[in-house]
């Protein structure tokens, strides 16, 4: 999510006429740093935004990507499965292989020129600006040719072998109801992950740029007025007031949320649900909020909340990675 924002911003800020390469991980085997869909944007002077490894692959791509893509998009495989890789390969240190799609671009002189381009970049910009998901497809054509772009466009042309498909979505939208001191680290971590963060509180003395300098939106309407509920993906209710929590919960409980967390014990959440006459939502709400990490301080509690949201959005089973014999990014099981 953060890579999408960073790459799109880097593209926007790049000067017209600059040569760029967008590299995307489209396949992996074994244990690797990044999963399929990881991206990095490069210019001939260096690394602009995103990442596809711990830095080793990026270093190689800066040197070779522009020569490799001189005649168009290509796919390359980087193999770190050999025991000699640390000396003769790329030093991935992961004992896996990474298949990378490389797409060359020349930055258009006008923003409208993006529409004439093909490949992943127009799709990424569209998702970033519209906030709507799109399906990307990579086809292997004849004579080693690769075609990438919007599924509805690419698949309507001559068919090739589908090498890679991805539903590219906008960043998760985290709305925090309550602007107390414990909301500050939650918003900061959300920003660090590239999530869109919104702070909602009736108190301008709390909900302001001094406390939340990187929030995308700060809403300071009275709790008695219409409750903010635009662009919700995940919501955390932490107003420290039963009545205010009740108003928020009543307003947003029927939204199609990925995550709905309420600060406080389970008994309090049950009373909140009873107060709005909707105790059937008990299994939908995360209360107490967060994972059991032994958190006590506001920063630790923020980590536990963010971790729970990450686990839900990735479909991960939560356990220590040392308990698993599977590759690092196999989040679904221990063995």
Protein Blocks (a to p, Z undefined) as FASTA:
>chain_A
ZZmmmmmmmmmmpcghiacdddddfbdehjdfbdghiacdddfkbcfbgcfbeolmmmmm
mmmmmmmmmnoccdddddfkbfklmmmmnononopacddddddddddfbfklmmmpgcjk
lmmmmmmmnopacdddddddeehiacdddfklmmmmccdddfbdcddddddddddedjbf
klmmmmmmmmmnopacddddfblklmccklmmmbfbdcdddfklccdfehifbdcddehp
aklmmmmmmmmmmpccfbdcdeddfklmmmmmmmnopaklmmmpccdedjdehpabfmlm
mmmmmmmmmmmmnopacddfklpcbdfklmkbmZZ
